[in-house]
Amino acid sequence: MFSHIGRIRKMRALWIVPGLALLAPLSAPQLNAQQRDFLLKKPQVTFSIRGGYSVPRAGSGDVTESLWDFTRRHLTVETGDFGGPYVSAEVGIRTSERLDFVFGLGYSASSTLSEFRDYVGEDDLPIAQTTEFTTAPVTAGLKAYLLPRGRSIGSFAWVPRNFNAFAGIAGGMVWYRFEQYGEFVDEGTLDIFVDNFKSVEKAPTLHLFTGFDVSLNRSLMLTGEARYGFATAPFQRFYDGSADFVNFPELDLTGLTLSCGVSFRL
């Protein structure tokens, strides 16, 4: 009897051992990926979302007064008022250990309430208007990291670096909208009128940027960036050849953006 029970136990053990052998290769990588700070392969794509603030240069014209100058001179608007919130999304594709090809989208917007500096209405009330300025750059370029982004362990495991800095260059197009609406003064007749002046156009742009990545875990990073974009754009011409803004040089779209957010390794 005891020998029969022993044979049954041995048979159960024989079934359990191969079962564990089958489960081991399936569970070990999953446990490692969940419990340890490494990936089972080098990530090939990085997706980033950032938010921050955009500060346009709003530069003067070389000889002719720029629209920025005209606005600052006549209205209670300063250069800093044209700054506004900035958001961006970026996809990076690994080309080497330290280099990514990056494609990015950005958007910034500001809205400023103002009054004429030198005139008031016949009722002694301010002559008020609103200036809105938005930009939307679309760029592609190269991002270079200061150090290797991680190290390989064995044939599969890859451990990300905790901190790394980067710099890059990108080019593309930037779309802008400059709009002023409300009350205005005709300097010839001093009549007060209500109107809406707008220009929506695009221009080539060049961006230089630098920043850093801080690994929060094997797939998630905290990222910060400073970006300076260069561009000058024409004013919108309507179908009949007219324009709301005339006798101004091209609009200066150069400016600085500061942002931070998160990046995902894929």
TIVOTOR-230642 format. One line per field, with one value per residue (C-alpha): x, y, z; residue in one letter. Coordinates in steps of 0.25 Angstrom, whole numbers, plus 5000, padded with zeros to 4 digits. Layout:
N
x	c(X|...)
y	c(Y|...)
z	c(Z|...)
code	c(A|...)
// end
This chain:
266
x	c(5000|5011|5019|5006|5004|5019|5017|5005|5014|5025|5015|5010|5024|5027|5015|5018|5033|5030|5019|5028|5039|5028|5024|5038|5042|5028|5028|5042|5043|5030|5034|5048|5041|5031|5041|5054|5059|5062|5055|5056|5061|5066|5054|5054|5043|5041|5028|5029|5018|5022|5016|5022|5023|5026|5033|5034|5045|5035|5046|5047|5048|5062|5057|5042|5034|5030|5015|5021|5026|5014|5005|5015|5015|5000|4994|4996|5004|5018|5027|5024|5009|5011|5016|5007|5005|5012|5009|5017|5017|5029|5033|5047|5052|5066|5076|5088|5092|5093|5085|5070|5062|5051|5037|5030|5018|5016|5005|5006|4995|4993|4982|4984|4974|4979|4975|4980|4991|4988|4973|4960|4946|4937|4931|4945|4945|4957|4957|4959|4963|4969|4982|4983|4995|4997|5008|5008|5022|5023|5038|5047|5062|5072|5074|5088|5090|5103|5104|5100|5085|5087|5095|5092|5093|5095|5087|5074|5073|5076|5077|5074|5083|5077|5081|5085|5086|5083|5084|5078|5074|5061|5054|5041|5029|5022|5008|5003|4991|4992|4978|4974|4959|4951|4952|4962|4965|4967|4979|4975|4961|4962|4949|4947|4943|4941|4948|4955|4969|4975|4987|4988|5001|5013|5028|5040|5046|5059|5060|5072|5069|5075|5070|5071|5064|5062|5058|5046|5046|5049|5039|5036|5045|5043|5048|5051|5055|5059|5056|5059|5052|5056|5046|5040|5027|5019|5005|4993|4988|4973|4967|4966|4981|4977|4983|4979|4993|5001|5014|5021|5033|5031|5026|5037|5033|5046|5045|5049|5040|5043|5035|5035|5027|5028|5034|5031|5041|5034)
y	c(5000|5010|5007|5010|5023|5026|5023|5033|5044|5042|5043|5056|5061|5057|5065|5078|5079|5080|5090|5099|5098|5103|5114|5119|5125|5132|5138|5142|5153|5158|5159|5165|5176|5179|5179|5183|5196|5192|5189|5176|5184|5198|5207|5212|5223|5234|5242|5255|5265|5279|5291|5305|5319|5326|5340|5347|5356|5366|5373|5387|5389|5393|5406|5406|5405|5390|5386|5383|5397|5403|5395|5399|5413|5415|5405|5402|5389|5385|5374|5364|5365|5357|5345|5334|5319|5309|5294|5284|5270|5263|5249|5245|5233|5227|5227|5224|5223|5238|5243|5244|5249|5258|5263|5274|5282|5294|5305|5318|5329|5342|5352|5366|5377|5391|5405|5417|5424|5438|5438|5436|5437|5449|5442|5442|5427|5419|5415|5400|5388|5374|5369|5354|5347|5332|5324|5309|5303|5290|5285|5273|5272|5265|5264|5260|5254|5258|5244|5230|5228|5215|5202|5188|5176|5163|5160|5167|5176|5191|5200|5215|5226|5234|5248|5253|5266|5269|5280|5280|5288|5287|5294|5295|5305|5314|5319|5331|5340|5354|5361|5374|5377|5388|5403|5411|5425|5431|5440|5449|5452|5448|5440|5427|5415|5400|5390|5377|5376|5362|5355|5340|5335|5326|5326|5317|5316|5311|5306|5303|5296|5290|5282|5270|5257|5251|5236|5234|5219|5210|5216|5230|5242|5257|5266|5281|5289|5304|5307|5319|5320|5330|5334|5347|5346|5354|5360|5354|5359|5357|5352|5367|5370|5378|5376|5380|5384|5392|5400|5391|5382|5367|5362|5357|5344|5341|5337|5328|5317|5310|5297|5284|5271|5256|5247|5232|5222|5212)
z	c(5000|5004|4991|4983|4990|4987|4973|4972|4979|4969|4957|4963|4964|4950|4945|4954|4949|4934|4938|4945|4934|4924|4933|4936|4923|4922|4936|4938|4927|4932|4946|4942|4934|4946|4957|4951|4945|4931|4918|4910|4898|4894|4892|4877|4879|4889|4890|4898|4903|4909|4914|4917|4913|4900|4899|4886|4882|4875|4869|4863|4848|4842|4836|4835|4848|4851|4854|4868|4870|4865|4875|4886|4883|4881|4891|4906|4901|4905|4899|4910|4908|4895|4903|4906|4909|4900|4898|4889|4885|4879|4873|4873|4865|4869|4859|4868|4882|4884|4872|4869|4857|4863|4858|4866|4867|4876|4879|4887|4889|4896|4897|4902|4906|4904|4902|4893|4901|4895|4893|4900|4896|4896|4909|4915|4915|4909|4895|4897|4888|4889|4882|4880|4875|4872|4866|4862|4857|4851|4850|4847|4852|4859|4875|4880|4894|4902|4907|4903|4907|4914|4915|4911|4920|4913|4900|4904|4916|4914|4926|4924|4929|4940|4935|4921|4914|4899|4888|4874|4862|4854|4843|4837|4836|4846|4844|4851|4854|4858|4861|4867|4869|4877|4876|4868|4865|4851|4853|4841|4846|4860|4858|4867|4859|4862|4853|4853|4847|4844|4837|4836|4829|4830|4828|4829|4842|4849|4863|4872|4885|4898|4910|4919|4922|4936|4937|4946|4943|4931|4922|4927|4927|4932|4921|4920|4908|4904|4889|4881|4868|4856|4846|4839|4832|4822|4824|4819|4805|4802|4788|4784|4787|4799|4813|4828|4831|4821|4820|4831|4829|4830|4844|4854|4859|4866|4881|4892|4898|4912|4914|4923|4922|4921|4911|4908|4903|4893)
code	c(M|F|S|H|I|G|R|I|R|K|M|R|A|L|W|I|V|P|G|L|A|L|L|A|P|L|S|A|P|Q|L|N|A|Q|Q|R|D|F|L|L|K|K|P|Q|V|T|F|S|I|R|G|G|Y|S|V|P|R|A|G|S|G|D|V|T|E|S|L|W|D|F|T|R|R|H|L|T|V|E|T|G|D|F|G|G|P|Y|V|S|A|E|V|G|I|R|T|S|E|R|L|D|F|V|F|G|L|G|Y|S|A|S|S|T|L|S|E|F|R|D|Y|V|G|E|D|D|L|P|I|A|Q|T|T|E|F|T|T|A|P|V|T|A|G|L|K|A|Y|L|L|P|R|G|R|S|I|G|S|F|A|W|V|P|R|N|F|N|A|F|A|G|I|A|G|G|M|V|W|Y|R|F|E|Q|Y|G|E|F|V|D|E|G|T|L|D|I|F|V|D|N|F|K|S|V|E|K|A|P|T|L|H|L|F|T|G|F|D|V|S|L|N|R|S|L|M|L|T|G|E|A|R|Y|G|F|A|T|A|P|F|Q|R|F|Y|D|G|S|A|D|F|V|N|F|P|E|L|D|L|T|G|L|T|L|S|C|G|V|S|F|R|L)
// end
